[in-house]
Amino acid sequence: MNDSPPPPPSPDPEKVARQRHFAIGLFRLSGAFIVMFGFLAIMQRFSWVQGGKAKAFGTIMVLTGLFQFVIVPRLLLALFRKRPPQ
């Protein structure tokens, strides 16, 4: 007797496309927030980081945010093109 579970239902392609679009938008939005946070750090708006450390920290945050805003969505799009919703 075979006790294997039935195969999962195939996902709705439209629903998968909406989820992917939402994920890309979320990455862009969070990247923009990280960039803004980095600029605030560069302007030394936080008491916990000041001086040269604030500028270095802010620069790292801005570069990270830009990477997340520009590069990550493109990588996700390339991945989604390889695996279209089925």
TADAGI-V715793 format. One record per backbone hydrogen bond with DSSP energy under -1.0 kcal/mol. CO is the residue of the C=O (numbers start at 1). NH is the residue of the N-H. E is the energy in kcal/mol with one decimal. If there is no record, write none. Layout:
co = {CO	CO}
nh = {NH	NH}
e = {E	E}
//
This chain:
co = {12	13	14	15	16	17	18	19	20	21	22	23	24	25	26	27	28	29	30	31	32	33	34	35	36	37	38	39	40	41	51	52	53	54	55	56	57	58	59	60	61	62	63	64	65	66	67	67	71	72	73	74	75	76	77	78	79}
nh = {16	17	18	19	20	21	22	23	24	25	26	27	28	29	30	31	32	33	34	35	36	37	38	39	40	41	42	43	45	44	55	56	57	58	59	60	61	62	63	64	65	66	67	68	69	70	71	72	75	76	77	78	79	80	81	82	83}
e = {-2.3	-2.3	-2.1	-2.2	-2.3	-2.4	-2.3	-2.2	-2.3	-2.3	-2.4	-2.2	-2.2	-2.5	-2.5	-2.1	-2.1	-2.1	-2.1	-2.2	-2.3	-2.5	-2.3	-2.3	-2.2	-2.0	-2.3	-2.1	-2.2	-1.5	-1.5	-2.3	-2.9	-2.8	-2.2	-2.2	-2.4	-2.8	-2.5	-2.4	-2.8	-2.6	-2.3	-2.3	-2.4	-2.7	-1.3	-1.9	-2.3	-2.6	-2.5	-2.2	-2.2	-2.9	-2.1	-1.4	-1.5}
//
